[in-house]
Amino acid sequence: MINSIATYGGGSWGTALACQVARCYDKATIFIRDEQIVNEILTHRTNNKYLGNILLPDNLYPSSTLANILDKEVIIIAVPSSAFISVLNILKNAGLSQNTVLLIATKGLASNPTELLSDRTKSILPNNPIAFIYGPNIAKEVVRNLFTPATIACQDISIASKLADSLTSLHFTLNVTNDIVTLQVAGTIKNIIAIKSGLYDANGYGENAKAWLITQAVQEISILATALKGGQLDDRVLLEAGVLGDLILTCYSKNSRNTKFGYELGMQENKSKFLTDTSYLVEGRESARLIIDLIKKYKLQMPVVLSVIKELGLD
């Protein structure tokens, strides 16, 4: 059992994961930069901006002081991909111990150059053990303690198992794998595919087409993961909650921001203007922009992903 786990990031998913930590430990600390959210949690036990009026556990302790999480054995990083690199540098500059395990809940790719988050993390914090937690996880359902499956990936399977044992509860179940590459690829591609799912909804394509879309997406996840792993892939990882489960949920859930964005795009007569005017964060849009580099580098055939890239005017 891991002695202590803290969370960095006070958005919906960071708060949800901190709630899960609170179910498994006497105290759960979450670092949140926004003082207003910190005060709201302390005063009202809510994070209304991201989770509405759902009550948070009494043993969840928010803090805007970074030092309050630096002594923990594990830090969960749950921030948007656009903020991920800056968070790593903040932790490094704050004197993060090389023994601290980083459990990454962020999905997407690092930029300049385009690479996996695991590769960028190793370049900034080369000695810290890293793991990833992905799954079909709607944050509000996790906060409400509804049944949730997820996958933890770590090249050191013993670390993955310790993390899973420490975070498992009656309604939160975890599988483990040592394939961090495929899990990251799936977390990137599923947001791109979700945009396509929204486009399908806007065009009234129906359920048959969406089933085909998910099937094709699994194949394209396999194609990119195999390329990044140098030609070796155990296909069993594709059936994990953090791969297939996450893909299905993202494509079907009305709560998916990427699917909503795809739907709104599909309903526009002037798509170019919509894309120019839309400034809110859509992870799939950023992932589509970055994944082009990997497709070109490895000369891959990924027709569905490429079709989304074209819809977004990125080709």
C-alpha positions, 0 to 999 in steps of 0.5 A: 500500500502506498503511504500517501497520494496527492493531486495536482489540478483542480479541474473536474478530473483532478477533483474527481481523482482526489475524491477517489483518493479521499475514499482510500485514505484518511486525508487527500490533498489537492493542489489548486492554483485558483484561490477562489476554488480552494476557498469554495471547497473549504467553505461549501465542499463544492467545486461549482465551476467544474462539478456543479453542486456535488458535495465533495468528501470532508477529508479532501483538503485543497491547497494553493501551496505547492509544498503541501503535496511535495512530500507525498509518495505519489502525485497525480497530475490531472491538467490539460495537455497544454499545461502539462509541460509547465507543471513538470517544470514547476515541480522540478523547480520546486525540488520534487524528490526523485523518488516521487511517483508521477501518476499522469491523468493528462491525455494528448501529446507534447509539442516542439517536438511532437512526442509522447508525454512519457518521453517529455516527462523523462527529459524533464524529470528523468529519475521519477517513476511515471505511470498513467491512469486512463479509462471511460471516466466521467468526472461527475460519476466518479465524484458521485461514487458510481461504478468506474473502471480504469487502467493504470500503465507503468513500465514497472508493473510492480508500481502499477500494481501498488497504485491499483491496490491503493486506489481501488474501492468498491465502485472504482476498479483498476487493471494494470499493464506495462504498455504505457505507449498504447495507453497514451496513443489511445488517449490521444486518438480517442479525442480525435475520433470523438470529433468524428463521432460528433460529425456523424451525429450532425449528419445523422449517420446512425448507430451502424456508422458509429460502430464502424467508426469505433472499430476503425479507431481501434485499428488506427490506435494499433497502427500508431502504437505499433510504430512507436513501439518499434513493431511489437504490440500485444493486442490484448491491451486494446481491450483495456478500459483505458483503450476500448472503454475510453474510446466507446464512452468518448464517442457516445457520451453527451458529456464529451467536449470533443463530441460536442465540438464535432457536432457543432462543427458539423452543423455549421454552414461556414465551418471555416468561420466556426473554427476560427471563432471557436477558442475554447479548449478541445483536446482532440483539436490540438491532438489532431494538429500534433499527430500529423507529425507522427503520421508523416514520420512513420508514413502511416495509413490512418484514414479516419484520423486524417479525415478529421485533420482535413475537417479541421483544416489542418491538412 
